[in-house]
């Protein structure tokens, strides 16, 4: 069986590489000639743990290839996964133009062939409810017959950036949305190597599959916003959110995942998917108040650190030098899409601060956004020279165990605004730091000369 993956962004590249590593012949398609050239050389175009080694092996062993030609892939593939961008519009609705254009192109190519054979078109992108129907309609508009020439399947991804390869290779579940037994059988055969430990392949209708993706991400986003609200209340009443989250997380009905307070959620999935779910509710005239609250809390949470810093320095950050640690939306990725760190950076700049920033992987991506308005450091310690405080925005492991002697030598004042709760307030107090963290008692001893 030959697979094609259309689009080599985050989802597409992980999907194609992991399928190829399992033994499938895979052709990945992208319109970006430079990206295709880089991928052909065996170099990954995103930072994801373990991905490049798998990519190099599959390219070397001729299981994985890359092309800019959609017709070439459409000709040889039995199953085509659409892993295309669906960015949110101004109203929060997902933009399906890339997905529908590829559906048009595939339909035009296949309908022009003298002989036809059956293929499965799989929506791997995160798409609104009803997208499978739209893709099917576009293919039928070209004269193709659903059930004979093709079937459309919804197969949402549930990959976590930083551990995406592991998630793909050993999924907790595989969701397949189709009303076709023939397509369902093909999808089961594709995913059987990945679920040998007994995790389920769930086959449901297309619309339920599409809704499952949005519902899952929105529920997890809701947990993030909920624990952030609890943390904010803990600050008011003098409680410690670290103790609270353990106390509630041990309840099996709640669980301990996504109960870490901080700057809110970001990345390519949660913000976009929650907005899209809200938009879907609006289209069906449903007032989804809980989703509105999730987004409102998240927006407000990203302003905590700038507000703390401004209040600490007398209401203005004019002339203040701050060291920012972390730019990616989470550790183990170079992805800055919807990163809370960038929201913090923008607010600090607006307040007049001079920022020196560092991230182990996301510097180049950040430079494309902010240009010369930031100073970019080559190490976490280089950010500290003459800085009035440290602002921590991403939970990279190297930030957890820093060289405190090096920090003391370089940092002008022992002040830390920690948006990821990396350190214990009691330890910070012992070392003489003024330490602000989320949902825990602040160490507010005056250390500013």
PyMOL commands that set and color helices and strands:
alter all, ss='L'
color gray80, all
select helices_A, chain A and resi 10-21+33-40+51-60+70-76+97-111+131-140+164-169+181-194+206-237+241-249+270-283+289-301+304-312+340-350+363-373+382-384+397-400+404-410+425-430
alter helices_A, ss='H'
color red, helices_A
select strands_A, chain A and resi 2-6+25-29+64-67+79-82+119-123+150-154+173-177+200-204+321-325+354-358+375-376+389-392+415-418+434-437
alter strands_A, ss='S'
color yellow, strands_A
deselect
rebuild
show_as cartoon
